[in-house]
Amino acid sequence: MNNEILYFTFGIIFSLGSVFKLRLLHVISMASFFMICVIFINKKQGFKQETIFSLVNINEILISCLIILIDHVFMRKKANKFYFFVEKISVFLLIFGLALSVYSFYYLSKLRIKEKELVFTGPYSFIRHPIYFGFFVFVIGCELYLSCYVSAFITLFFMYTKIRERITEEENKLCADEKYKNYKKKVSSGFFI
């Protein structure tokens, strides 16, 4: 019963964002769609690996939301050609990041891999960490779409350092495997690591 309520709640939030013309609701809508997809894939496929949500704790999320809110409400932006150019780029980043993360989750769940099995195909043949990279691009796209340039730079720095720590930790465990060492030489992590 709880799953139905959760899906219904995220569905309502997604609908609000797609009906009204408020930018903040658009971003909340896309984030709720992302959550629906991730939760649905995890529940349906029984996917038990750690997800991107263990990267940050609740205090960091609240601080980030506060910075975005302050930046969005109090820092007025003038509409000019640059603004509209950034808006178009941000929508592309937002959709690309969302699609890459969700597809990567879906791809892993469809393979039905064992816990310690390595994946070198699909989105993993282009980027070693497509879920992290997609989420990173999605968040930056959201903040640029909201015209929160200050918080975009702050997030860029803090998310990059958190994700880099996480990737380094994961890759240290995986480097014992010779296949992974060869894979690491051929494929970029997406984060200049």
N, C-alpha and C positions, 0 to 999 in steps of 0.2 A: 504493500500500500504506500509506503514512503517513497518508492521510486516514482509512482504515478504522480504524487504531489510534487516531487522535485521536478519532473519533466514538465508538468503543468505550469509551475512557477516560472521556470526558465522560458517556457513557450510564451507566457504572458509578457514577460520582459522583452523577449525578441519581437513580439507583435507590437508593443508600444514603440519600440525604436524604429520599426519599419513603417509605422503609420504617421507618426508625428515628425516634424521637420526640425527638431532640436538636435544639434550635433552630439551633445552629451548622451542623449537617448540612442543615437545611432551607434555610438561606441559601446554603450552598455548592452545594446542589442547584439552586437557582434561578439562581445565577450560572453554573453549568455549562450549564444549559439555554439561557441567554442566549448563551453562547459558541458552543454548537452551532448555534443559529439563525443567528447572525451569520456564522460561518465557512461554513455550508452555503449561505446566500444569496450570499455573496461568491464562493464557488467555482462554484456552479451558474450564476449569472447573469453572471459575469465582471465584477462590479462593482468598479471600480478607484479609487473616491474614498477619501480619507482617512477613517478611522473615529474613533470616540471614543477608541480605545486609544492614539492618539498624543497625547492630552491629558496623560498622566502618564508619568513614567519609572519604571523598576523600583525605584529607591530610594524614591520616593514611595509606591509600592504596598506595599513591605515595611514602611515606617514606619506607614502606615495600618493594615495588618494587625496590627502589633504593638500599636498604640493600641487597636484593637477587641478584641484578645485580652485585654489588661490590663483594659480596661473591663469586658468580659464576665465574666472570671474573678474579679477582685478587688473589684469594686464591687457589693456585694450590694443587691438591690432587694427591697423588701417588696411582697408581693402585696396590692393593695387595688383598689378600684373604678377608680381612675385608671390603674393598671397594665393592667387588662384593657381599658379604653377605648383606651389607647395601642396595645395589642397588636392590637386590631381595626383601628384606623386604619392601623397599619404594614403589616398584611397587604394592605389595600386599596392603599396606596401602592406596595408592592413589586410586586404583580401589575399595577397600572395602568402603572407605569413600564416594566416589562418588556414588556408588550403594546404600548405606544406606540412604544418603540424598535425592537422587532422588526418591527412593522407598517410603520414608516417606512422601515426598511431594505428590507423586502420591496416596498413601494410604489415606491421608487426603482428597484429592480432590475427590476420588471415594466415600467416605462416605457421602459426601454432608451434612456435619454437620452444625448445626447452630453456630453462633458466640460464644456463651457461653457454648456450649456443650463439655463435657470432653470425651476424647478418651482413652480407656484402652486396646485396642486390637491391633493386628498386631505388628509392630515394637515397639509400645508403651507399649507392655506387657513385653518387655525386658529392655528397657531404657526409662526413662521419657522424654528425649529430644533427640531423634535420629537424627533430622535434624542438630542441633548444633553439636552433637558428630560426625556425619558423615563429616560435613564441617571441623571441627577441625582436624580430622584424615586425610582428603583429603589434607589440606594445609600442614600439617607436612610431609605427604608422598611426596608431590611435592617438598618441599625444600630438603628433604633427597635424592630424585631422582636426583636433580640438584647438589648434593654434597655440599649444602649450610648449613654446620653444625652450623656455628655461627648464621646465621639468623634463623635456625630452633629453636635454644634455645631461641632467642629473641622473636620469634613468639609464641613459646610455652608459655612463661611467659605472654606476653601481650594479646594474644587471650584468654588464660585461665582466666585472670582477667576480661576481657570484657564479656566473656560468663558467667562467674560466677555471675557478677553483674546483667546481663540480666535475668538469671535463678532465682536468688534470688528475683528480682522484680516481675517476673511472678508468682512465687510460693507464694509470700506474698498475691497476689490477689486471688489465687486459694485456699489457706488454709482455707477460710471461709466454703468451702464445705467439709462435713464429708467424702464423698466418696474419695475426693482427699487426705485427710489425711491418710486414710487407704492405698490407692494406693502408696503414698509417702513412707510409712513404708515397703511395699513389694518390690518396684522396685527402682533400683539405678538410679541416675540422669546421671551417666556416667562421672561425673566430681568431684567426692569425695566431694560432698556438702551434 
